[in-house]
Amino acid sequence: MGKIYDNVTDLIGNTPLVKLNKIGADLPGNIVVKLESANPGNSVKDRIGAAIIDAAVASGELKPGGTIVEATSGNTGIALATVGADRGYKVILTMPESMSL
């Protein structure tokens, strides 16, 4: 059985490396890719969302049980919602009417 994590945010950044054997077969080195899609939100933006929240907590701007408000229309918002919910914060995401869907 694989490792069991305590919470979803423990998965962020612990993404696997995969060697591309066929592409690099004739090369002297190895080609290795990092699968950011293995993050909980399937995106590298999970790292950014966690970093934003960590920085806000460290600076004292975000207190336990606080609310995160962010204007977003993409994966950063999904990351903030995922990390925020896991850590007990209320998350409000807004999007201007001018944004395309």
Secondary structure, DSSP 8 states (H G I E B T S, - for coil): -----SSGGGGTT---EEE-TTTTTTSSS--EEE-GGGSTTSSTHHHHHHHHHHHHHHHTSS-TT-EEEEE-SSHHHHHHHHHHHHTT-EEEEE--TTS--
